[in-house]
Amino acid sequence: MNVTETLPGTHCKQCNFKVAEVAEVCPSCGSESLETVDLKQNGIIHSFTVVSVGFGHMADRAPYVLAIVQTEEHVKLTTVIEDVADFNTVKIGDKVRFKNLDPKIGPVFQY
Protein backbone atom coordinates (compact mmCIF):
# COMPACT_ATOMS: atom_id res chain seq x y z
CA MET A 1 0.00 0.00 0.00
CA ASN A 2 1.27 3.44 -0.84
CA VAL A 3 0.49 6.18 1.63
CA THR A 4 0.44 9.60 0.03
CA GLU A 5 -0.41 11.85 2.98
CA THR A 6 -0.84 11.91 6.73
CA LEU A 7 -4.25 11.47 8.34
CA PRO A 8 -4.96 14.76 10.14
CA GLY A 9 -6.90 14.80 13.35
CA THR A 10 -7.63 16.81 16.46
CA HIS A 11 -6.89 15.86 20.05
CA CYS A 12 -8.69 17.57 22.93
CA LYS A 13 -6.37 18.29 25.82
CA GLN A 14 -9.38 18.69 28.13
CA CYS A 15 -11.22 15.38 27.66
CA ASN A 16 -8.68 13.40 25.56
CA PHE A 17 -11.18 12.96 22.69
CA LYS A 18 -9.74 12.44 19.20
CA VAL A 19 -11.49 13.07 15.92
CA ALA A 20 -10.35 12.53 12.33
CA GLU A 21 -10.71 16.13 11.25
CA VAL A 22 -9.22 19.48 12.12
CA ALA A 23 -11.64 21.19 14.52
CA GLU A 24 -11.75 24.52 16.31
CA VAL A 25 -13.71 23.21 19.30
CA CYS A 26 -13.94 19.70 20.73
CA PRO A 27 -17.05 17.94 19.39
CA SER A 28 -17.23 15.98 22.65
CA CYS A 29 -16.85 18.60 25.41
CA GLY A 30 -16.76 21.96 23.60
CA SER A 31 -13.28 22.85 24.83
CA GLU A 32 -11.02 25.05 22.72
CA SER A 33 -7.91 23.41 24.23
CA LEU A 34 -7.04 21.41 21.13
CA GLU A 35 -3.99 20.30 19.22
CA THR A 36 -3.68 19.06 15.65
CA VAL A 37 -2.22 15.56 15.44
CA ASP A 38 -1.36 13.00 12.79
CA LEU A 39 -3.50 9.94 13.43
CA LYS A 40 -2.20 6.43 12.87
CA GLN A 41 -2.96 5.32 9.35
CA ASN A 42 -3.95 1.71 9.98
CA GLY A 43 -7.52 0.75 10.73
CA ILE A 44 -10.14 -1.94 10.52
CA ILE A 45 -13.55 -1.96 8.90
CA HIS A 46 -16.10 -1.55 11.70
CA SER A 47 -19.16 -1.47 9.40
CA PHE A 48 -19.68 -1.12 5.64
CA THR A 49 -22.03 -1.16 2.71
CA VAL A 50 -21.50 -1.45 -1.03
CA VAL A 51 -23.05 1.56 -2.74
CA SER A 52 -24.35 0.55 -6.17
CA VAL A 53 -25.82 3.89 -7.23
CA GLY A 54 -23.90 6.96 -6.14
CA PHE A 55 -25.29 10.48 -6.23
CA GLY A 56 -23.79 13.91 -6.86
CA HIS A 57 -20.01 13.89 -7.05
CA MET A 58 -20.03 10.20 -5.98
CA ALA A 59 -22.04 9.00 -8.99
CA ASP A 60 -18.96 8.24 -11.07
CA ARG A 61 -17.38 6.19 -8.26
CA ALA A 62 -20.22 3.66 -8.02
CA PRO A 63 -20.06 0.89 -7.17
CA TYR A 64 -17.86 1.57 -4.13
CA VAL A 65 -17.45 0.55 -0.51
CA LEU A 66 -18.58 3.09 2.08
CA ALA A 67 -17.32 2.11 5.52
CA ILE A 68 -16.89 3.13 9.09
CA VAL A 69 -13.22 2.57 9.84
CA GLN A 70 -11.76 2.47 13.32
CA THR A 71 -8.13 3.58 13.54
CA GLU A 72 -5.59 2.18 15.98
CA GLU A 73 -6.46 5.05 18.35
CA HIS A 74 -10.13 3.96 18.26
CA VAL A 75 -11.16 6.98 16.19
CA LYS A 76 -14.11 6.05 13.98
CA LEU A 77 -14.74 7.81 10.69
CA THR A 78 -16.87 7.32 7.61
CA THR A 79 -14.77 6.78 4.52
CA VAL A 80 -14.59 5.28 1.06
CA ILE A 81 -12.46 2.14 0.68
CA GLU A 82 -10.58 1.97 -2.62
CA ASP A 83 -8.74 -0.83 -4.39
CA VAL A 84 -11.41 -3.43 -3.66
CA ALA A 85 -10.92 -6.28 -6.13
CA ASP A 86 -14.10 -8.18 -5.21
CA PHE A 87 -16.91 -6.56 -3.24
CA ASN A 88 -18.07 -10.00 -2.05
CA THR A 89 -14.86 -10.49 -0.05
CA VAL A 90 -15.14 -7.30 2.06
CA LYS A 91 -15.89 -8.09 5.68
CA ILE A 92 -16.01 -6.46 9.10
CA GLY A 93 -12.58 -6.63 10.71
CA ASP A 94 -10.64 -6.31 7.44
CA LYS A 95 -7.46 -4.26 7.74
CA VAL A 96 -7.25 -1.05 5.72
CA ARG A 97 -4.81 1.84 5.51
CA PHE A 98 -5.24 5.57 4.96
CA LYS A 99 -4.49 6.53 1.36
CA ASN A 100 -5.21 10.24 0.96
CA LEU A 101 -7.58 13.14 1.54
CA ASP A 102 -10.01 13.71 -1.29
CA PRO A 103 -11.09 17.39 -1.33
CA LYS A 104 -14.73 16.44 -1.99
CA ILE A 105 -15.19 13.44 0.31
CA GLY A 106 -12.45 13.58 2.93
CA PRO A 107 -10.26 10.66 4.04
CA VAL A 108 -9.97 7.71 1.67
CA PHE A 109 -8.69 4.31 2.81
CA GLN A 110 -7.49 1.34 0.78
CA TYR A 111 -6.92 -2.38 1.08
Long-range contacts (C-beta under 8 A, 24 or more apart in sequence): 1-97, 1-99, 1-110, 1-111, 2-99, 3-41, 3-97, 3-98, 3-99, 4-99, 4-100, 5-98, 5-100, 5-101, 6-38, 6-39, 6-41, 6-98, 7-38, 7-39, 7-40, 7-41, 7-71, 7-98, 7-107, 8-36, 8-37, 8-38, 8-39, 8-101, 9-36, 9-37, 9-38, 9-39, 9-75, 10-34, 10-35, 10-36, 10-37, 11-35, 11-36, 11-37, 18-73, 18-74, 18-75, 19-75, 20-71, 20-75, 20-77, 20-107, 21-77, 21-106, 39-71, 39-73, 39-75, 39-98, 40-71, 40-72, 40-73, 41-71, 41-97, 41-98, 42-71, 42-72, 42-95, 42-96, 42-97, 42-98, 43-69, 43-70, 43-71, 43-72, 43-95, 43-96, 43-97, 43-98, 43-109, 44-69, 44-70, 44-93, 44-94, 44-95, 44-96, 45-69, 45-81, 45-90, 45-91, 45-92, 45-93, 45-94, 45-96, 46-70, 46-76, 46-92, 47-92, 48-81, 48-90, 48-92, 50-87, 50-90, 57-104, 57-105, 58-105, 63-87, 65-90, 67-96, 67-109, 69-96, 69-109, 77-106, 77-107, 79-106, 79-107, 79-108, 79-109, 80-105, 80-108, 80-109, 81-108, 81-109, 81-110, 81-111, 82-108, 82-109, 82-110, 82-111, 83-110, 83-111, 84-111, 85-111
